[in-house]
Structures are given as C-alpha cells and as structure tokens.
Amino acid sequence: MEELAFAIGKNIREKRRANGLPQDRFALVAGIDRSYMGRIERGEVSITVEKLYRIAAALQCEPVALLPKISSIHLQPPHKANKSSLKKRQ
C-alpha cells in the first residue's frame, strides 16, 4: 500500500508543478490543509477516493490521470479464501 501512496503522491506533485502551482496555493484551491497536501505528495498517507477527486478537480484533470499503471507498482496478491473460511464468516 505504501508504494501505491508514494506513486499517487508523485503523480500529483508532477502534475501540480507542470501547472505551475505552488503547493500552498494548490492546497488552498483543493480545500486540503497544506501540511496534509505535503504528506500526500510524499506518499506518507493513503488518500480517499473523495480527496483524489478533489485534487483532480483542482488540477483540472481526470482522477485516472493521477493513478499509476498497475504494472508500475508491486501490490501484495489478494488473500485467497478457502471454502471453509467463507462458511465461517457467514
């Protein structure tokens, strides 16, 4: 998960800089605290989908433009549940 947060933060920072926006002004436009925006860009926090959309709107791009390609990150494989563990949950 940390790798994903880092990749998203990097994409946000690159897009912000390409738009010529300083971080403090960008955070104000996005309605996000400047220090929290710094943590997002450094990949220290995982953001919600809502924040992703707010950031994309402030950058005037689609949220998908801020997401890394799945082939560029290494996600842990999902935990495979066996039939007996599924029955226990129900």
C-alpha positions as CSV (number, residue, x, y, z in Angstrom):
1,M,0.0,0.0,0.0
2,E,2.9,2.4,0.7
3,E,4.2,2.0,-2.8
4,L,0.8,3.0,-4.2
5,A,0.5,6.0,-1.9
6,F,4.0,7.1,-3.0
7,A,3.2,6.7,-6.7
8,I,0.0,8.7,-6.4
9,G,1.7,11.4,-4.5
10,K,4.5,11.6,-7.0
11,N,2.0,11.9,-9.9
12,I,0.1,14.7,-8.0
13,R,3.3,16.6,-7.4
14,E,4.4,16.3,-11.0
15,K,1.0,17.4,-12.3
16,R,0.9,20.3,-9.8
17,R,4.4,21.5,-10.8
18,A,3.6,21.1,-14.5
19,N,0.6,23.5,-13.9
20,G,3.0,26.0,-12.2
21,L,1.2,25.8,-8.8
22,P,3.0,26.3,-5.6
23,Q,2.0,23.7,-3.0
24,D,0.4,26.1,-0.6
25,R,-1.8,27.7,-3.3
26,F,-2.7,24.3,-4.7
27,A,-3.7,23.0,-1.3
28,L,-6.0,26.1,-0.8
29,V,-7.7,25.5,-4.2
30,A,-8.2,21.8,-3.4
31,G,-9.5,22.6,0.1
32,I,-6.9,20.5,1.8
33,D,-4.5,21.6,4.6
34,R,-1.1,22.5,3.2
35,S,0.8,20.2,5.5
36,Y,-1.5,17.3,4.7
37,M,-1.0,18.0,1.0
38,G,2.7,17.7,1.6
39,R,2.2,14.3,3.3
40,I,0.1,13.2,0.3
41,E,2.7,14.3,-2.2
42,R,5.4,12.5,-0.2
43,G,3.3,9.3,-0.1
44,E,3.1,9.3,3.7
45,V,-0.7,8.9,3.7
46,S,-3.3,7.0,1.6
47,I,-6.0,9.3,0.4
48,T,-9.7,8.6,0.0
49,V,-11.4,8.5,-3.4
50,E,-13.1,11.7,-2.5
51,K,-9.8,13.5,-1.9
52,L,-8.5,12.1,-5.2
53,Y,-11.4,13.6,-7.0
54,R,-11.0,17.0,-5.2
55,I,-7.3,17.0,-6.1
56,A,-8.0,16.1,-9.7
57,A,-10.6,18.9,-9.9
58,A,-8.1,21.4,-8.6
59,L,-5.6,20.2,-11.3
60,Q,-8.3,20.2,-13.9
61,C,-7.7,16.6,-14.9
62,E,-9.5,13.3,-14.6
63,P,-8.7,11.3,-11.4
64,V,-7.4,8.4,-13.5
65,A,-4.6,10.7,-14.7
66,L,-3.2,10.7,-11.2
67,L,-3.2,6.9,-10.8
68,P,-0.1,4.8,-11.6
69,K,-0.3,2.0,-14.1
70,I,-0.9,-1.3,-12.3
71,S,2.3,-2.7,-13.9
72,S,4.4,0.0,-12.4
73,I,3.7,-1.0,-8.8
74,H,4.0,-4.2,-6.8
75,L,0.8,-4.9,-4.9
76,Q,0.5,-7.8,-2.5
77,P,-1.6,-10.5,-4.0
78,P,-5.1,-10.7,-2.5
79,H,-5.6,-13.2,0.2
80,K,-7.3,-16.3,-1.2
81,A,-10.1,-17.5,1.0
82,N,-10.9,-21.2,1.0
83,K,-14.5,-22.5,1.2
84,S,-14.3,-23.4,4.9
85,S,-13.2,-19.8,5.9
86,L,-16.0,-18.4,3.8
87,K,-18.6,-20.5,5.6
88,K,-17.2,-19.4,9.0
89,R,-17.8,-15.7,8.0
90,Q,-21.4,-16.3,7.1
